[in-house]
Amino acid sequence: MTYETIEVRPLTPTIGAEIHGVKLSEPLGNQQFQEIHDALMQHQVVFFRDQDMTLEQHKDFGRRFGPLHIHPSAPGPEGHPEILKIHADERSKQVAGHRWHSDVSCDPEPPMGSILHLHTVPPSGGDTLFASSIAAYEALSEPMKKFLGELTARHDGSPNYHRRARVDGRVDTKQYPFADHPVIRTHPVSGKKGIFVNPVFTQYIVGIPEEESKAILEFLYAHTKQERFVCRFSWEKDSVAFWDNRAVQHLAMWDYFPQVRSGYRVTVAGDKPF
């Protein structure tokens, strides 16, 4: 694929690319927007360096790709319900994203994409790993693809968000979204199929005995995070990552305690998996 308004540098042949030649704080022209969109579809997660954005500019960039999603458990800064604050320091007992997951897959219509802007990063550590659920699916045998293609899994937000509250010493009795999604979902733009279960939100496979369900899910989790499907992004101040939740899972490394890692995330609303 060729680009006229941006430069795209792949991180691996399978997943991930850095995009240069654009300022996300400025309104995007139609062609530049389309080229960023096309790069995201091809590489599944894209990265930008040296991007100084206000919260409003951050939201404006996200809105070019669709309506913004409001997180079910984490309120945004005052006046910005669409913003999710990401912060860890010497007082943190846990960090966001420290297990492989697709963002808020418990929603009936899970988010299409997430855009994370970090303004403060530790001097070392704090990388994020991204795994291509599409590449992981394509590497499965044909009989396994057929078997998994007929299955549905329950995703539920309550176990994860209640556990996080307990770790922080809070009591949370709110009931969070849950939904049944296909184990293998079809990307609405590329038409490619990908594995859509993750250890944070997926509870079980519907209609399968518990032990069988557990074994199938554990296999898929281990399969998806193999190095051949993964890219690793090393953050710098004012870096931005934009990932397609329909195509990737991710994990944020917490190897920088007690250093500070801080920023904001905007999430683009999605649609019902099929």
Beta strands, then each sheet from edge to edge (+ up, - down):
strand 1: 7-10
strand 2: 17-20
strand 3: 45-48
strand 4: 83-88
strand 5: 113-120
strand 6: 128-132
strand 7: 152-156
strand 8: 178-182
strand 9: 184-186
strand 10: 193-195
strand 11: 202-205
strand 12: 230-233
strand 13: 239-244
strand 14: 248-252
strand 15: 261-268
sheet 1: 1+ 2- 3- 13+ 5- 15+ 4-
sheet 2: 12+ 6- 14+
sheet 3: 8+ 7- 11+
sheet 4: 9+ 10-
end
